[in-house]
């Protein structure tokens, strides 16, 4: 989508000042057993019972299950429980069947749908959460961002048209193809935590445009938006993250990456720092030109929980 502006640096700062504030899947444990996607319950064998393959109404006995054994259940039929792969046991007094709590099921990951705002920008929304209030909080936070991005893009487009009518336009015609784009990534969706990154890109002439990132981290049980200070809960913890990041980026600079070592001590690790969750920690992100050359994009540093907790 083409948009326009003159004096882009000032407007860019104003537009986004209000916003700056997958690695391996995490395991969800239920009574000592890992809960799997698609699992609806578990069965404990109380008395010896048959495991069988079901083809239509015909049963083929596969083996005898022994008392004390525990199995995941993926399917429920009248009088039968499915262990997956077409294998079943009878649901009777020889077994104990249990179902996980809604919180445990939600911890496997919430459903996210893609929407389109004003037929212009795609954005995510969550559905089917246990708490309607939490769902509304999360969705409104994301929509607030996308509304602001859309309004900024409209103003940018108006400015482009005005610039094209200016006296100096003929000398800069090739630079008057302004653009505004929005994209997003779902970075983490496990253990009732959700991390979304939204990228806003703006081109207003010159060699290249500029992109910024806003991170949104949520507790999907409550809808609370989590800042870095909610995860690293003291200044000491934040300082440990900074020290770890400086060491990591310094090592990368020594290996020839386009990092600016002289800028590292100036980095700020606070509630405005974009980050997202991983299965065993967080990843903090840096903006373009903040600690590295433009060609390096937005560097990331993966920080294990063991560093600051």
Backbone torsions as a table, in degrees:
resi	resn	phi	psi	omega
1	UNK	NA	124.7	-178.9
2	UNK	-81.6	137.8	177.5
3	UNK	-141.4	173.9	-178.6
4	UNK	-150.6	153.6	176.2
5	UNK	-165.7	153.1	173.1
6	UNK	-119.8	139.1	-172.0
7	UNK	74.7	50.1	-171.1
8	UNK	-62.9	-35.7	-172.9
9	UNK	-59.8	-43.1	-178.6
10	UNK	-66.2	-47.4	-177.8
11	UNK	-64.8	-38.0	-179.9
12	UNK	-59.7	-45.3	-179.9
13	UNK	-62.7	-41.3	-178.3
14	UNK	-67.3	-40.4	-176.0
15	UNK	-65.6	-33.1	-171.3
16	UNK	-109.9	0.9	-178.6
17	UNK	-61.7	-29.9	-178.8
18	UNK	-76.7	-15.0	-176.6
19	UNK	-96.4	-28.7	-174.1
20	UNK	-69.5	55.5	-165.7
21	UNK	-52.6	NA	NA
22	UNK	NA	103.4	171.2
23	UNK	-46.4	176.7	-175.3
24	UNK	-56.8	143.0	-178.1
25	UNK	-65.4	142.0	176.4
26	UNK	-73.1	151.6	179.1
27	UNK	-91.9	137.6	173.7
28	UNK	-105.9	116.0	-175.9
29	UNK	-99.7	131.2	179.4
30	UNK	-126.9	109.4	-179.7
31	UNK	50.6	45.0	176.0
32	UNK	84.7	-4.0	-179.8
33	UNK	-116.6	140.2	177.0
34	UNK	-71.5	127.8	177.2
35	UNK	-82.8	130.8	-175.9
36	UNK	-107.1	155.9	174.6
37	UNK	-58.3	133.4	178.9
38	UNK	87.6	-11.6	179.9
39	UNK	-73.5	134.1	-179.3
40	UNK	-110.8	-11.0	-179.6
41	UNK	179.6	-171.1	175.7
42	UNK	-143.4	156.6	-179.1
43	UNK	-127.4	136.4	173.7
44	UNK	-109.1	127.0	-178.4
45	UNK	-77.6	122.6	178.6
46	UNK	-96.2	-40.2	176.8
47	UNK	-133.2	151.4	-178.2
48	UNK	-50.0	131.3	-178.7
49	UNK	-143.0	161.4	-174.8
50	UNK	-91.3	136.8	168.4
51	UNK	-98.6	127.4	-175.8
52	UNK	-137.2	156.2	173.5
53	UNK	-90.7	136.2	-178.4
54	UNK	-112.0	117.4	175.9
55	UNK	-119.9	98.1	-172.7
56	UNK	68.5	-119.7	177.1
57	UNK	-103.0	-0.2	-176.3
58	UNK	-89.9	130.5	179.1
59	UNK	-102.7	135.7	172.3
60	UNK	-119.9	111.4	-177.9
61	UNK	-67.5	129.1	-179.3
62	UNK	-99.9	-45.9	177.6
63	UNK	-169.7	173.3	177.0
64	UNK	-98.0	130.6	176.3
65	UNK	-93.5	138.4	-172.1
66	UNK	-97.3	152.9	177.4
67	UNK	-56.1	139.2	-179.8
68	UNK	94.3	-17.5	178.9
69	UNK	-74.1	146.4	-177.5
70	UNK	-125.0	136.2	-177.4
71	UNK	-135.3	148.8	175.0
72	UNK	-77.5	145.5	178.7
73	UNK	-116.3	131.2	-176.8
74	UNK	-117.9	-10.7	-175.6
75	UNK	-147.8	145.0	179.3
76	UNK	-123.6	122.4	172.9
77	UNK	-123.7	157.6	179.2
78	UNK	-54.1	116.7	177.6
79	UNK	76.7	4.0	-176.6
80	UNK	-139.0	152.3	175.5
81	UNK	-126.1	131.9	-176.8
82	UNK	-96.1	129.5	179.4
83	UNK	-94.4	2.9	-177.7
84	UNK	97.6	154.7	178.8
85	UNK	66.6	23.6	179.8
86	UNK	77.4	12.9	-179.2
87	UNK	-99.1	137.9	-174.4
88	UNK	-137.1	161.5	166.4
89	UNK	-132.3	160.0	176.2
90	UNK	-77.6	143.1	175.9
91	UNK	-93.7	100.3	-178.4
92	UNK	-148.7	-164.5	-174.6
93	UNK	-76.2	2.4	176.5
94	UNK	-86.4	-6.4	-178.1
95	UNK	-134.9	161.4	173.4
96	UNK	-119.6	118.9	-177.2
97	UNK	-105.2	132.7	179.7
98	UNK	-131.9	149.7	176.9
99	UNK	-118.5	145.9	179.9
100	UNK	-74.0	159.9	177.4
101	UNK	-69.1	162.1	177.0
102	UNK	-61.2	-35.1	178.8
103	UNK	-63.3	-39.3	179.1
104	UNK	-66.9	-42.9	179.8
105	UNK	-64.4	-42.4	179.9
106	UNK	-64.7	-30.7	-179.6
107	UNK	-64.2	-18.5	176.4
108	UNK	-72.0	-13.7	179.7
109	UNK	132.7	137.5	-179.4
110	UNK	-94.4	156.9	179.4
111	UNK	-78.8	133.0	-179.1
112	UNK	-124.0	127.9	179.7
113	UNK	-113.5	151.7	-180.0
114	UNK	-96.0	130.5	177.3
115	UNK	-119.9	167.1	179.6
116	UNK	-128.9	126.1	-176.7
117	UNK	-94.5	122.5	177.8
118	UNK	50.9	34.2	179.6
119	UNK	55.3	31.8	-174.6
120	UNK	-128.3	-56.8	-173.8
121	UNK	-120.2	136.5	174.1
122	UNK	-82.1	146.4	177.0
123	UNK	-153.0	155.2	-177.3
124	UNK	-92.3	153.3	171.8
125	UNK	-140.3	146.6	-179.9
126	UNK	-96.9	149.7	179.9
127	UNK	-137.0	157.7	172.9
128	UNK	70.6	21.7	179.5
129	UNK	-70.6	154.4	177.6
130	UNK	-58.7	-44.3	-178.7
131	UNK	-100.3	117.8	176.7
132	UNK	-64.5	-35.9	178.7
133	UNK	-63.1	-44.6	178.5
134	UNK	-63.1	-42.2	179.2
135	UNK	-60.3	-45.4	-179.5
136	UNK	-64.1	-40.0	179.3
137	UNK	-61.2	-47.8	-178.5
138	UNK	-63.3	-48.2	-176.9
139	UNK	-65.0	-37.6	-180.0
140	UNK	-69.7	-35.6	177.7
141	UNK	-61.8	-44.3	179.2
142	UNK	-67.8	-41.2	179.9
143	UNK	-65.7	-34.0	177.9
144	UNK	-60.6	-42.1	177.9
145	UNK	-63.4	-47.9	-173.9
146	UNK	-68.3	-32.9	176.1
147	UNK	-64.1	-43.3	179.3
148	UNK	-64.6	-40.0	178.0
149	UNK	-62.9	-43.1	-179.7
150	UNK	-64.4	-44.8	179.5
151	UNK	-61.5	-39.0	177.8
152	UNK	-64.5	-38.3	-179.4
153	UNK	-68.0	-35.5	177.7
154	UNK	-65.1	-45.2	178.5
155	UNK	-63.0	-37.0	179.1
156	UNK	-64.8	-39.8	178.7
157	UNK	-65.9	-41.2	177.4
158	UNK	-61.8	-42.1	-178.7
159	UNK	-64.7	-36.5	177.6
160	UNK	-60.6	-44.0	-180.0
161	UNK	-63.8	-39.7	177.3
162	UNK	-64.4	-42.7	-179.4
163	UNK	-62.8	-34.6	-179.5
164	UNK	-67.9	-18.9	178.1
165	UNK	-93.5	-2.3	-177.3
166	UNK	-74.8	160.7	-177.9
167	UNK	-66.2	-27.2	-177.8
168	UNK	-89.9	-0.4	-171.7
169	UNK	-61.2	-37.1	-176.5
170	UNK	-62.1	-32.7	-178.5
171	UNK	-78.2	-14.3	-176.8
172	UNK	-128.9	27.9	-173.6
173	UNK	-57.6	-38.9	-178.2
174	UNK	-68.9	-15.6	-177.7
175	UNK	-100.2	4.3	-175.7
176	UNK	-101.5	29.9	173.7
177	UNK	-106.5	73.5	-174.8
178	UNK	-73.4	151.9	-178.5
179	UNK	-138.8	149.5	173.7
180	UNK	-138.9	124.5	-178.6
181	UNK	-132.9	150.4	177.2
182	UNK	-130.8	136.3	174.1
183	UNK	-142.5	167.4	-179.9
184	UNK	-147.4	159.7	175.4
185	UNK	-132.5	137.5	169.6
186	UNK	-93.0	109.8	-173.0
187	UNK	-94.5	-27.7	-178.0
188	UNK	-153.9	136.5	-177.6
189	UNK	-152.9	68.0	-177.5
190	UNK	-147.4	160.8	171.7
191	UNK	51.3	35.9	179.1
192	UNK	60.8	26.6	172.2
193	UNK	-121.6	140.4	-178.6
194	UNK	-133.0	128.2	178.0
195	UNK	-120.8	125.3	178.8
196	UNK	-127.7	134.0	173.3
197	UNK	-109.6	131.4	175.8
198	UNK	-115.8	127.0	-178.9
199	UNK	-107.3	130.9	174.4
200	UNK	-114.8	122.0	-178.5
201	UNK	-116.8	135.4	179.2
202	UNK	-136.4	131.2	175.2
203	UNK	-118.7	125.1	-179.3
204	UNK	-130.8	36.9	-179.8
205	UNK	99.1	168.2	-179.9
206	UNK	95.5	-167.6	-176.0
207	UNK	-69.2	-39.3	-178.2
208	UNK	-155.3	165.8	175.5
209	UNK	-86.4	-175.0	178.3
210	UNK	-126.4	141.1	-180.0
211	UNK	-123.4	142.2	174.3
212	UNK	-126.2	161.8	-178.8
213	UNK	-129.4	140.5	173.8
214	UNK	-123.0	129.4	179.6
215	UNK	-100.4	138.9	175.6
216	UNK	-124.5	115.2	179.7
217	UNK	-119.1	129.2	-173.4
218	UNK	-129.0	146.6	161.7
219	UNK	-88.7	111.0	-172.7
220	UNK	-78.4	-7.4	173.7
221	UNK	-77.0	-32.8	-175.6
222	UNK	-115.6	-20.0	-175.1
223	UNK	85.1	0.7	-179.0
224	UNK	-65.2	132.2	173.1
225	UNK	-83.5	126.7	-174.3
226	UNK	-99.8	126.0	174.2
227	UNK	-95.2	170.9	-178.6
228	UNK	-59.7	-35.1	179.4
229	UNK	-68.1	-15.8	175.3
230	UNK	-80.8	-17.5	-179.7
231	UNK	-100.7	-49.1	172.7
232	UNK	-98.8	98.0	-161.2
233	UNK	-89.7	18.6	176.6
234	UNK	-152.7	161.8	177.3
235	UNK	-63.9	-32.5	177.1
236	UNK	-61.4	-43.2	179.1
237	UNK	-65.0	-41.2	178.3
238	UNK	-64.0	-39.3	178.0
239	UNK	-63.8	-36.4	178.1
240	UNK	-65.3	-39.0	177.6
241	UNK	-63.8	-43.9	179.7
242	UNK	-61.2	-46.6	-179.6
243	UNK	-60.4	-42.0	-180.0
244	UNK	-65.0	-42.6	-179.2
245	UNK	-65.1	-42.4	178.7
246	UNK	-60.5	-44.3	-179.9
247	UNK	-63.5	-44.9	-179.0
248	UNK	-62.0	-47.9	-177.9
249	UNK	-69.3	-34.1	176.7
250	UNK	-63.7	-43.6	177.3
251	UNK	-61.2	-38.6	179.2
252	UNK	-69.2	-36.3	175.9
253	UNK	-63.4	-40.4	179.4
254	UNK	-65.9	-24.2	177.6
255	UNK	-87.1	0.9	175.8
256	UNK	103.1	3.7	177.0
257	UNK	-71.5	157.0	-173.7
258	UNK	-81.0	53.8	179.8
259	UNK	-93.9	146.3	176.1
260	UNK	-96.6	93.5	-176.9
261	UNK	-58.4	-33.1	-176.9
262	UNK	-70.3	-13.6	-179.0
263	UNK	-97.0	-10.5	-169.7
264	UNK	-65.6	-38.3	-179.3
265	UNK	-67.9	-16.3	-179.7
266	UNK	-87.2	-5.7	-177.2
267	UNK	-62.9	146.1	177.1
268	UNK	-108.9	126.4	176.2
269	UNK	-113.9	95.6	-177.2
270	UNK	-148.6	-164.5	-175.8
271	UNK	-69.3	-9.8	176.4
272	UNK	-90.2	-6.2	-178.2
273	UNK	-75.1	121.1	176.1
274	UNK	-65.4	140.1	177.1
275	UNK	-155.8	166.0	171.4
276	UNK	-145.4	159.6	-176.7
277	UNK	-80.7	153.6	167.4
278	UNK	-128.9	-178.3	-177.9
279	UNK	-69.2	-23.2	-178.2
280	UNK	-132.8	21.3	179.5
281	UNK	169.7	-145.6	179.8
282	UNK	-135.9	164.3	171.1
283	UNK	-123.2	124.4	176.1
284	UNK	-99.0	145.5	-177.0
285	UNK	-115.9	149.9	176.5
286	UNK	-118.1	149.7	-177.0
287	UNK	-80.7	165.4	176.9
288	UNK	-56.8	135.6	179.1
289	UNK	71.0	-5.2	-175.5
290	UNK	-68.3	-47.6	-179.7
291	UNK	-131.2	4.9	-175.8
292	UNK	-155.5	167.7	177.9
293	UNK	-66.5	158.9	-178.5
294	UNK	-55.5	-39.7	-177.7
295	UNK	-63.2	-18.5	179.1
296	UNK	-81.1	-7.5	180.0
297	UNK	70.1	-135.0	179.0
298	UNK	-112.1	94.3	-177.3
299	UNK	-57.9	149.3	177.0
300	UNK	-122.9	150.6	172.9
301	UNK	-128.8	122.4	179.1
302	UNK	-85.7	121.5	-175.2
303	UNK	-118.6	110.2	178.1
304	UNK	-64.9	151.5	177.1
305	UNK	-58.1	-31.1	-177.3
306	UNK	-62.0	-19.1	-179.6
307	UNK	-71.5	-36.3	-170.5
308	UNK	-129.7	3.9	178.1
309	UNK	-119.1	NA	NA
